[in-house]
Amino acid sequence: MTHQSLIHSAPTGTDTGADTIRMPRERIAQHISSARETVARILKRFSEDGLVKLKRGAITLRDKNQPKLLEIM
């Protein structure tokens, strides 16, 4: 699985102007044919790098125009 798969594969909605993926990590993993642990590890790294904000059942992209995120996408 690539980081691009994770960013591009899940449905998004709008949450105060930010892009939010409202889907459990297990479902994201199934959607991209990957292990839940792999998804969790990548999301944790994204969160530590300030790319996303994690909440139970929701992942919010902090800034789609951030250079680090654009490199992934």
Buried (B, 14 or more C-beta within 10 A) or exposed (E): BEBEBBBEBBEBEEBEEBBBBBBEBEBBBBBBEBEBEBBBEBBEEBBEEEBBBBEEEBBBBBBEEBEEBEEBE
